[in-house]
Amino acid sequence: MTTFYVDVVIVGAGPAGATCGISYLHHGGDRVLVIDSSDLQQVRVGEHVSPSLLDILGYLHMDTDALKQECFHPNYGKTSYWGSHLASLHDSLFTTVGTTFNVDRDAFDLALLKTLIDRGGNVLPRCSKLSVNQTENNGWHLIAHHASQGKIHVMANYLIDATGRSAVISRQLGIERKKLDRLVAVGCFLETDQTTQPMEQVLETCEQGWWYSAALTPQQTVLTWFSDADLVSQYQWQKPNNWCRLLGQAPQLCKRLKDATAKRLWVRPANSQISINRQPEYFIAVGDAAAAFDPVSSMGLGFAVSSGCFAGKALMASQQNTNSLAFDTYRDDVQRNFIHYCHLKSEVYKREKRWPTSAFWSRRHTLKDTSTNYL
Ligand SMILES: Cc1cc2nc3c(=O)[nH]c(=O)nc-3n(C[C@H](O)[C@H](O)[C@H](O)COP(=O)(O)OP(=O)(O)OC[C@H]3O[C@@H](n4cnc5c(N)ncnc54)[C@H](O)[C@@H]3O)c2cc1C
């Protein structure tokens, strides 16, 4: 049996968890351990980001020129058929300024973890069956099963939930999440012919959802269908034949991807949600575990990195007793961000008016679904 004694334990080694660890060390922190249930080889989705992400990484003294070269590919524009069958061209539906990038997620996530390790942090993948308890002196005791070490214990002063949309730790602690919709993604990676593949993104709406395609490399494109979980289940769109038939409703994408070969379909939750009730002391959630955004916004990765950075600084302020309100300020900021996002999202969905009676669009056109009254 192994016991780790650390100042901060971060559960989840995605961009939010890794950045939180880097930020904590950057602001003078010391003993930080990141644990993850996976072997870090999982399929990662979500790649379109704004250039401001690089500013945050620069602030944390990461080599942004090297990162840009290794993992950030300039995006040559997004074509959307959203609200009309006519194309409109822009960098993003949410922002209109600056060149955006497509990130190579495998390379990016691993670059963050490598930085964390180079700066003295520890990363322990393959830890399953996690249980969490707050001790009498407000510290944290975690028990997990490690693939080769067996049962492990972690004693920590601070606990960070960076487990993504599943928010596993927050749920174990009884923290309520408000889900604003039931959006899910059913997607796959396509192999394409490099001679006919422009490096672009395409959005195309249909009666019960929307399609998104992005060229990741000249040979690989990700193609994803977004709709509500109940509709996916009703029409069985997670089945390859049904998914392919549905693509027939998106003429622009069909035309562009007619020679592509599909790999296996995957399904991911893509709903908007936020943690709302009081949270225990010495605990903070970052990234999707704190607030998760509709992928149409391309805000998820930026928020994962910025919330991780902000949380790392707040941890240090709390540890050194320099700002007793650091965690409250952080949570208020997350909530403000989310409220602003809700307004933008509502505006974007209202731009599609062609199917007023469809379940998918009418849910998004009613005030209740998109308003911030939920918070
Ligand atoms: C289909 C789709 C498309 C998207 N497109 C974009 C986009 O274009 N642009 C954008 O900015 N964002 C996009 N996003 C959102 C983006 O992917 C996420 O916001 C981002 O990955 C969040 O990072 P994170 O570190 O919070 O969580 P994650 O990246 O989900 O990482 C969570 C980590 O926690 C680990 N974990 C989970 N459970 C446990 C557990 N019980 N114990 C230990 N470890 C655990 C996981 O293995 C994982 O390593 C998209 C999301 C989806 C679903």
The ligand as an SDF file (V2000), in Angstrom:
LIG
                    3D

 53 58  0  0  0  0  0  0  0  0999 V2000
  -17.8040   16.8310  -29.3440 C   0  0  0  0  0  0  0  0  0  0  0  0
  -17.1040   17.9460  -28.6300 C   0  0  0  0  0  0  0  0  0  0  0  0
  -16.4780   18.9390  -29.3610 C   0  0  0  0  0  0  0  0  0  0  0  0
  -15.8070   19.9700  -28.7110 C   0  0  0  0  0  0  0  0  0  0  0  0
  -15.2130   20.9520  -29.4530 N   0  0  0  0  0  0  0  0  0  0  0  0
  -14.5580   21.9490  -28.8390 C   0  0  0  0  0  0  0  0  0  0  0  0
  -13.9000   22.9630  -29.6000 C   0  0  0  0  0  0  0  0  0  0  0  0
  -13.9070   22.9510  -30.8370 O   0  0  0  0  0  0  0  0  0  0  0  0
  -13.2410   23.9460  -28.9150 N   0  0  0  0  0  0  0  0  0  0  0  0
  -13.1950   23.9760  -27.5450 C   0  0  0  0  0  0  0  0  0  0  0  0
  -12.5830   24.8900  -26.9730 O   0  0  0  0  0  0  0  0  0  0  0  0
  -13.8030   23.0230  -26.8020 N   0  0  0  0  0  0  0  0  0  0  0  0
  -14.4690   22.0160  -27.4130 C   0  0  0  0  0  0  0  0  0  0  0  0
  -15.0610   21.0360  -26.6650 N   0  0  0  0  0  0  0  0  0  0  0  0
  -14.9320   21.0890  -25.1980 C   0  0  0  0  0  0  0  0  0  0  0  0
  -13.5380   20.6220  -24.7260 C   0  0  0  0  0  0  0  0  0  0  0  0
  -13.2490   19.3530  -25.2570 O   0  0  0  0  0  0  0  0  0  0  0  0
  -13.5450   20.5600  -23.2050 C   0  0  0  0  0  0  0  0  0  0  0  0
  -14.0490   21.7830  -22.7150 O   0  0  0  0  0  0  0  0  0  0  0  0
  -12.1580   20.3270  -22.6050 C   0  0  0  0  0  0  0  0  0  0  0  0
  -11.6340   19.0890  -22.9950 O   0  0  0  0  0  0  0  0  0  0  0  0
  -12.2840   20.3810  -21.0840 C   0  0  0  0  0  0  0  0  0  0  0  0
  -11.0610   20.0670  -20.4820 O   0  0  0  0  0  0  0  0  0  0  0  0
  -11.0630   19.4540  -19.0060 P   0  0  0  0  0  0  0  0  0  0  0  0
   -9.6340   19.2920  -18.6400 O   0  0  0  0  0  0  0  0  0  0  0  0
  -11.9540   20.2390  -18.1280 O   0  0  0  0  0  0  0  0  0  0  0  0
  -11.7670   18.0240  -19.1520 O   0  0  0  0  0  0  0  0  0  0  0  0
  -11.3470   16.7520  -20.0100 P   0  0  0  0  0  0  0  0  0  0  0  0
  -10.5610   17.1300  -21.1970 O   0  0  0  0  0  0  0  0  0  0  0  0
  -12.6170   16.0010  -20.2010 O   0  0  0  0  0  0  0  0  0  0  0  0
  -10.3810   15.9300  -19.0350 O   0  0  0  0  0  0  0  0  0  0  0  0
  -10.8890   15.2720  -17.8990 C   0  0  0  0  0  0  0  0  0  0  0  0
   -9.8700   14.2560  -17.4100 C   0  0  0  0  0  0  0  0  0  0  0  0
  -10.3940   13.6560  -16.2210 O   0  0  0  0  0  0  0  0  0  0  0  0
  -10.1950   12.2570  -16.2660 C   0  0  0  0  0  0  0  0  0  0  0  0
  -11.2120   11.6210  -15.4330 N   0  0  0  0  0  0  0  0  0  0  0  0
  -12.5400   11.5180  -15.6780 C   0  0  0  0  0  0  0  0  0  0  0  0
  -13.1320   10.8350  -14.6760 N   0  0  0  0  0  0  0  0  0  0  0  0
  -12.1670   10.5130  -13.7860 C   0  0  0  0  0  0  0  0  0  0  0  0
  -12.1610    9.8090  -12.5330 C   0  0  0  0  0  0  0  0  0  0  0  0
  -13.2700    9.2890  -12.0060 N   0  0  0  0  0  0  0  0  0  0  0  0
  -10.9860    9.6540  -11.8780 N   0  0  0  0  0  0  0  0  0  0  0  0
   -9.8400   10.1740  -12.4030 C   0  0  0  0  0  0  0  0  0  0  0  0
   -9.7850   10.8370  -13.5800 N   0  0  0  0  0  0  0  0  0  0  0  0
  -10.9400   11.0150  -14.2590 C   0  0  0  0  0  0  0  0  0  0  0  0
  -10.3080   11.9020  -17.7490 C   0  0  0  0  0  0  0  0  0  0  0  0
   -9.6440   10.6810  -18.0380 O   0  0  0  0  0  0  0  0  0  0  0  0
   -9.6300   13.1080  -18.4010 C   0  0  0  0  0  0  0  0  0  0  0  0
   -8.2460   12.8920  -18.5600 O   0  0  0  0  0  0  0  0  0  0  0  0
  -15.7550   20.0020  -27.2860 C   0  0  0  0  0  0  0  0  0  0  0  0
  -16.3830   18.9980  -26.5430 C   0  0  0  0  0  0  0  0  0  0  0  0
  -17.0650   17.9800  -27.2040 C   0  0  0  0  0  0  0  0  0  0  0  0
  -17.7420   16.9120  -26.3910 C   0  0  0  0  0  0  0  0  0  0  0  0
  1  2  1  0
  2  3  1  0
  2 52  2  0
  3  4  2  0
  4  5  1  0
  4 50  1  0
  5  6  2  0
  6  7  1  0
  6 13  1  0
  7  8  2  0
  7  9  1  0
  9 10  1  0
 10 11  2  0
 10 12  1  0
 12 13  2  0
 13 14  1  0
 14 15  1  0
 14 50  1  0
 15 16  1  0
 16 17  1  0
 16 18  1  0
 18 19  1  0
 18 20  1  0
 20 21  1  0
 20 22  1  0
 22 23  1  0
 23 24  1  0
 24 25  2  0
 24 26  1  0
 24 27  1  0
 27 28  1  0
 28 29  2  0
 28 30  1  0
 28 31  1  0
 31 32  1  0
 32 33  1  0
 33 34  1  0
 33 48  1  0
 34 35  1  0
 35 36  1  0
 35 46  1  0
 36 37  1  0
 36 45  1  0
 37 38  2  0
 38 39  1  0
 39 40  1  0
 39 45  2  0
 40 41  1  0
 40 42  2  0
 42 43  1  0
 43 44  2  0
 44 45  1  0
 46 47  1  0
 46 48  1  0
 48 49  1  0
 50 51  2  0
 51 52  1  0
 52 53  1  0
M  END
$$$$
